[in-house]
């Protein structure tokens, strides 16, 4: 309801609409659509999210036609997605490869036919985002620990854990600054309020040992955030959220066997200086001490060579792909 009523997420002031298609009174497809402006060009483009459907192209055409008409009226020249209206930093695309097993902490999950239905409608692939399966007990760790230590000494940076559960506005600004500077495609980036909202949404499972920052002096140059996966416990709730059940999830989350690392950014001046590697090593060591068995590194854009190479270096393997699509209106 919060997402539908635009509470806590205003998409830069955009107007959103939600569309549902029915067949014989049965809902068969749904989508949310809204507009944003490109910060550099000023172009108005449309986005879509909360996309779910039965294997029915008629339902997809119905909701997408309605969404496209709405976006054209708002001056949009293209539509892209799916993007999450409530957790855009944690949930992106549709699952395109790797359907075995449950999703990990906010990642999307869908039937395999979603990709073909979007393509049948006319959407083209925009970008794939990779998920890496990384064992916590990796034989390469001793080697990369040494590399990380030498890099910090040579290039003059340090890695620190983000303290506790109380994320200050100053720290949120540091994280937002790194993410904005690190984004080559869109210099708007998240705001400090976006970061505070992100931490608030994962507060029940937040562990400070898994969230680290890199600093050169007082300047923030890198951030890596990881959160224990509470999906198995949420599944055990059977769809019933009560105060007691949520408390149980929070307590059991302390013993999670898997963690997800959804955010990893380094400012351009410190690319190729092993900052990413040093942050991964710190969090990986802490994860081992917590009894974590595996880490999911997701999502990593398919053109992010540095993050891909670092994930492979510590023994990670691509096991899922998430895909975004776009279409000219």
N, C-alpha and C positions, 0 to 999 in steps of 0.2 A: 504493500500500500504506500509505503514511503517513496518507493521508486515511481509508482504511477502518479502520485500526487506531487512529485518533484520536491519532496522534503530532503534537505541535506545535499541536493545535487541540482545545480541550476544550469549546467552545461553552458557557462558563460552567458547566461540570460536567454538562451534559446527557448523557443516554444516547441513543446513536444506534443505528440498525439499518439494514441494507442488504438490499433485496429484489430478486430477479430472477425474471422470469416466463419460462417455457419453453413451447414448442410443438413437440412431436415432437423433444424433446431439443435444440432450437435456442433459445438465449436471444433473446427478442424485445423485452423491456423491462426497465428497471432504475430504481431510485430509492433514495436514502438519506433517512431521516427521523429527526428528533430533536425535543427539546423545549427551550424557553427560557421565562423568565419576564419579563413586562413589568415594567420597573423601577419604574414609577409606580403601576400598579394591582395588581401581583402576579399577574396573570392568567397561567396557563400556556397557551402556544400552541405549535403544532407548526410546524416548517419542513420543507421538502423540498429536495433538491439532487441533483447527479449524475444528473439525469433524462435518459435517452436511450431512444429507442424506434424501432422500425420503424413504418410506417404501419399500425398494428394496434390498434384500440380495445380488443380483448380483452386484449392485453398491458398496456395502460394501466390498464384496470379491475382487472386482477389485482394489479399492484404497488401501485396507489393504495388499493385496498380493504385490502390487508394493512398498508400504512403507516398508514391511517386507524384501523384497529383497534388497532394498537400505540400510536398517539398517544392515543386515547381511554383506553386502560388507564393511561396516564401522566397523565391529568387534563387533556389539552389540549382546548380548546374550539373551536379553528380551526387550519387549516393554511395556510401561505403559502409562496411561493417561485416559482421555484427560487433558492436561494442556494448559493454555493460553500462547502463545508466547509473548504477549505484556503486560499482567497484571497477572503474575503468582501468585501474592499475593492476588488477588481479585477474580480470576475466576478459579475454579477447578472442574473437574468431569463433569458428566451429571446429570441432574435432574432425580432422581429415584422415589421419592415420593413427593406429594404435588403440583399438577399441576394447582390448582385454583389460579387465579390472576396473575399479572405481576411479572417479576423478580425484584429484588431490587438492584440497583446500581452495575452493572458489573457481577452480578451472572448469570450463564448460564440458558438458558431456551430451552427446546426441547420437542418434542413429546414423549409420553410414550413408543413408540416402539423402541427408541434408545437402551434401556437396553437389550431388547430381541435380537435385531440385533447383538449387540456386543457379547452377549453370544452365539448366533448361530454361529458366526464366530469362537468362541473358547476362547474368553476372559473369565477370572475369576475375580470375585470381589477382589479388593485389599483392599479398605477401604471405609467406608461411612463417610461423613462429614455432620453434623447436622446444621440446621438453627432453631434458637429459636425465637418465637414471644413473645416479652416482652412489656407489657403495661407500658407506662411512668408513669401513675398514679397507682402505685402499693401499696396495703395496707401494704405490708411488709417493706416499705422503712424506716419508723421511727426506726424499730427494727434493720435493717441492718446498718443504719447510726451509731447507737450506737456501734454495733460490730466493724465496720470499725475504728471508733475513738479509741476504746480500743486497737485494734490490732496495730495501728500506734504508740501509746504510749508504748505498751509492747515490740514491736520488733524494735523500733527505725527507722522507715522509714516515708517518707512524700510523698504526691501526689501533683504534680504540673501540671497546664495546659501548653501545648506547646504554646509558645508565637507567636501570629500573623500568617501571611501567609508566612513570610520569614524564611524558614527552613535553619538553618546554617549547614555547613559541620560537625561541632562538634556535633550538636544535631542528625544529621543523623547517625554519628558514634555511638552515644549512643544507638540509636534505633536498629541499626544493631548488636551491641554487645549483647544486651539483647536477640534478636531473635536468634542469633547464639548459645548463651549459653543455651537458653531454649529448643533448638531442640535436643531431645535425639537421633533421628535417623540419622541426617545428620549435621555434625559439620561444613559444609561449610557456610551455612546461607547466607542471603543477604549481599551485600556490601553497603557502604554508598551511592554510586552512585545509587544503586537499590532503596534505600529509597528516594533519591532526585527525581528520575524518578516517583516513586509512588505518591509523593506529587504533582508533576507537573501535572500528569494525572488527579488528582481530584481537581486541584486548583479552577475551577469555582464554586465548591460547598463547599470548605473547610471552616470549622468553628473551630477556635482554642479551643472553649469551650468544644468540643467533643473529643479532643485529649489530653491525659494525660500521664505523666511519673511518675514512682515511683523511689525514690532515698533513699539510705541509706548513709548518708553523701554525698560525691561527686560521689558515685558509682551508676550507673543506674541499677536497679534491676527489673523493670517492665515497660511495655508499653501497652497502649490501644488506638487504633485509631478508630474513628467513623466519618462517613461522611453523610451529608444529602442526601436522595434519590431523584435524579432528574429524575427518570424514567417517571413519569407522564408528565413532561414538555418536555422531549425528544420525547415522543409519540406524543405530540401535534404539534411538528415541522413537522410531516409528511415526515420525511426523508430528509429535506432540511436544511443544515447547512449554515447559513450566519452570518456575524458579528452581525447584529441586533438580529437575533434569538438566538444566543448564549448568547448575553448580556441579553436578556429577561430571558433565563434559569437561568443565574447566579443570577439575581435579585429575581426571584421567588423562587429560591432555599433557600433564606434566611427564607422563611416561610414554609419549608417542614414539612409535617405531619409525616414523617417517616425518621429514620436514620438507617444506617447499620453500625454495628461494626464488621469489618472483621479481625482485628488483636488484639490479647490479649495474651501477653506472660509474664512469670515471670521466673527469673533464678532459678535453682534447689535449692539453699540454702534457698530460701525464699518461697518454696512451703509449703502449709498448714499453712501459717501465715497471711492469709486473705489479701494478697497484691492485688490479683485479685478483691476481693470484694470491697476493698477501692477504686480502680480505677473505678470500675463500678458505685459505689455510687456517686462519684464526677461527672462523665459524666452524670449519670441519673438525678441528681439534676439540672445540667445545661440544659439538654434537656427539662425538665419540664418548666424551665424559658423561653425557646425559643418557647414554645407552641407545642412541639413535642408530638404526641399521642402514637406512638409505636416505638420500637426499634427492628430491626432484628439483632440478634447475630449470625453471620455466617462468615466463616464456622468453626465448632468445630469438631475436629476429634472424632470419636466414642470411642476412647480409652483415651481421655483426661478427666479423671474423675473430676479433680479440676474445670475445666471450666464448665463442665456439671452441677456439683453440685451447683456452684455459680449462674448459669443461672436459675436453678430450684428454688434456695433460694429466688430470687427476683421476682418470679412469672412467669418466662418464661416457654413456652411449645414448644416442638419440633413440627414444622409444615411442614418442608421440609427436604429431604435428597438428598445429591449429592454423586455420586459414581464414584470412579476411578477403572480401570481395569488393569490387566497385563496378559502377555502371553509370554511363553518361545519361543524363536526363534530357 
